[in-house]
Amino acid sequence: MTWHATLDLRYQLAQGRTVVRHRHAGPLRVLKSMHPEDARICHSVLVHPPGGIASGDVLDISVEVESGAHALVMFAAARLTGENHSTAMGIGALMNSRGLMELIIINIGLQKGVIGPTLFSMLVLAIGLTYPLLEGIVCWLIIRCRLPGFTLRRGLDAAFVGIFGNVVGLGAGAVPMESYYLYHCGLPLGPGVGLMTLQYVFHKTTVLLYATVMLLLQHRWLAANTSGVMHYLPAAYCVVALVIVTLVLLCVSPLVQRLARWAMGFLPKTEPWQTRREKWLEQLNTLATESRLLLADKGRCARILAVQTLKLFLMFTLPWFCIRFMGLSCGLSFWQVQLLTSLMLFLSNALPNVAGMGSIETAFLLVFSSFMTSGEAMSTLMLFRIASYYFVFAASAAGTFAAQKHLE
């Protein structure tokens, strides 16, 4: 499939300042216009999200500059059109200035022309930012069962620190950095690790439940419209479900905890292995204690699951908004995209993972390629990862710096 996009730009001088008027059709937009040098020189950044991945795209750009006006037009198809790494990185940074508001309002606003493409993209990025914010609320709800004075701001700080630590730690997980931060907030290291592990278990449980419900409601549509992915789905579903259920039982079932202790007795009797065994037993006992305390508060657990569900729902809307933003005609409805994105996240747990990267991309293409061309799927994936990963990581770096200041 190829895209035909047009963009008409008209620059004029108004009160000593060059301003631009533009009209577009198709996935070619003005991302931002600015005046970094002089008010009379307008810099316009153009973006073409498909990026030339699908060959044969037709782009018509018309530029009219009136007397006295000055313009510099930059086209961001970046690396895929031959730009070097530094140029592509600079363009990528510009493309990161995007963001949410209300799901229905955004879509209607874009359709009616009330919300322009730049504001729409900024609002989509804001949806991505809701992920760490809601993760911080979950952390706040969990830690308050141990520290009643634990504030929401500290919960948000812990979430940003965890996300930042997971990436810079090459996929070591969010628990170590979160536990370290909570230790400085007055929570002993053992309970901190136990509670953050339970937060991870709540997340994985919600991922399993969300994907299962979506699959039950739309399995007939999925079976009738997919081919290759259906051969992989049952085995992957069983593997991931088994891992998640085992993890949940290890936290909540005394029988499974006793079996785990019994199994550790078969470890080699050498000094290094016995040292590990003592540490693992201590961690298991702490996890069992913290899980009993937390799970005894049914209302708190229900609120945690509700926030986790909202977090996933918002994240799963991102591909749908990316599709709408680019004007793709793949025919997927809102709830069908919810199903596919939930399966993507679910299946990514059965794929190799390096620092949070790789498995998500593979699962995304595996699931969505049955409903899109490869160019459409790659373009949607690119925008989805900008909003859900790169922008969130950048925000977590700033959040980690702020968290350190709050501890001082």
Secondary structure, DSSP 4 states (H G I P E B T S, - for coil): ---EEEEEEEEEEETTEEEEEEEEESS-EEEEEE-SS-TTEEEEEEE-TTTT-STT-EEEEEEEE-TT-EEEEEEE-GGGGT--HHHHHHHHHHHT------HHHHHHHHHHTSS-HHHHHHHHHHHHHHHHHHHHHHHHHHHTTT-TT--HHHHHHHHHHHHHHHHHTTS--SHHHHHHHHHHTT--HHHHHHHHHHHHHHHHHHHHHHHHHHHHHHHHHHHHH-SHHHHHHHHHHHHHHHHHHHHHHHHH-HHHHHHHHHHHTTS--SHHHHHHHHHHHHHHHHHHHHHHHHHT-HHHHHHHHHHHHHHHHHHHHHHHHHHHHHT------HHHHHHHHHHHHHHHTTS--BTTBSHHHHHHHHHHTTTS-HHHHHHHHHHHHIIIIIHHHHHHHHHHHHHHHHH-
